[in-house]
Amino acid sequence: MIDALQDFTASLPAVLQWVGVVLAAAIPFVESYFGSVIGVLAGINPVIAVVAAIVGNVASMLVFVLSAHNMRAKVVSSKEPRVPSPRRQKLRQQFDKYGVAGVSLLGQTILPSQITSAAMVSFGASKNAVILWQIVSITLWGTAFGILASLGVSLVG
């Protein structure tokens, strides 16, 4: 899938390749980190690739957070109890242990930012705190992978 996204991005006119990175980074599991790599490997300036990947991932995450926030408001008002899935229970344990900042910074090693951010909001975390820490996390991960990809391309090329 990463190869297909890289090929798609590289096939766009040079002026629009950043749009390919934005679109790729908006996909869960691609995120800002692989989006940055896709951009760098497609030959985009690393700074532009990283910024485009961050923008795509943040935009996608915002859709998930705002949707989860609205959904939680409806569920809380109806007070229908549900049994959480094992995956959701594990995420809740991590949330209780590490808080919004910890889950945001480390959660991307387990699940996409879109899923972790929506889950945290559904657990009752502040929408604004989740958005802030997810943006910090997305920026850090995207920048780190963009730098690594740039160094890797420099070593190979």
N, C-alpha and C positions, 0 to 999 in steps of 0.2 A: 504494500500500500504506500509506503514512504517513497519507493521508487516511482510509482505512478504519479504521486503528488509532485515529486521533483520534476518529472518529465512534463507534467502539465504546466508547472510554473515556468520552466525553461522554454516551453513552446510559445508562451505569451510574448508579445512585443516587449522589448527591453523596458519601455516606459511603463508598462503595466505589470511587470513581473511581481512587484510588491503586492499587487492585488491577489495574485496566486498564493503568496505567503500568508496574507490576511485570511483568506478562505481556508487554507490548510490548517492554520493554527486554531481556527474556530472549531475544528473537529475534536470531540473528546478523544483522548489517548494520543493525539498528535501534539496538542498544546503548544505553548510558546517554545518549549525546548526543542522539539522536533521541527517545529515551524522555522526556527532560527537556522537549524542545520539544513533544512530543505533550501532555504534562501541562499545560504552561503554556498552550498554545493551547486546551486543553479547559476552561480556567478554574480549574484547581487552583492552590492557593497554590504559588508557585514553590519554596519550601523543601521542601514535601511532594512536589512533582513530581520534584525533583532527587533527594531521598533515595529515593523509590520506584524511580526509574530506576536508581540505583546499586545498590540491593538486587536488583532483577531481573537486571541485567547480571552482578553478582558471583555470584549463585546459579547462573546458567547457565554462567559461566566455570568455577566450581568443579566442576561436573559434567564438563565437558570435560577439565579438568586431571587430576582424579582418575581418569577413565576412561583417559586417555592414559598416566598413570603406571602403572596396572595393566597396560595393554596392553604398554607398554615392558618391564616386568618379565618378562612372558611371552615376548616376542620375544627379549630379550637372553638368556634362559635357553635358548632353542632355537637361537640363533645362525644364523638363516636370513638371508643377505644379500639385500637388495632394491635394485633400481635406483630412485633417487628421481625423481619427476616434475620437469619444469622449474620449476614453481611452488615445489615443495618445495626444490629446489636454490637458487633465488633467496632464499627465506626463510632457508635455512641460511647463505648468504653474509651476509645482513643480521645474523643472529644472531651469527656469528663476528666481524663487524665492530663491532657496537654492544653486544653482550651483552644480558643479560636486561632491565636497566633501559632501555636505548635502544630495544630492540624493543618493550617494553611501552608506553613513552611515545609512540613514533612509529608503531608497527605498526598502530594503529587507522586511520591514514590510508590503509592499503593493504588490510588484511584485518580481519575482526572479531576482537575480543579472544579469543573462544572458539577460533578457529582458530590464531591466533598463540600463545596460551598452550599449547594442546595440542601444537603443533609444537615449541615450546621444550622441553617436558618430554620429548618423544620424541627430541630431540637429546641429551638427557642433562642438561639444566639441573635444578637443584634445584627440586623441587616447591614447597617453601616460599618460595624466592626468587621464583619465577614468580607464585605467589599474591600475595605482598606487593606486587610491582611492578605487577601487573595491577590490584590494588585501588587503588593510588595513581593509575594511569593512568585507570581507569574513573571515579574520583572527580573527577579534574581535568577530563577531557573532559565529563562530565555536568554539572559545575558551570559550566564555561565556556559550554556551549550553553544551559543553563538561564538564565544571566544574559543572554546575547544574546537569547534568546527573550523574556525579561521586558522587556528594554529595547525590543525591537521591538514588543511588544504595547503598551508604554507610549507609544511614539511614534505608533502607529497609533490607539490608543484614546483 
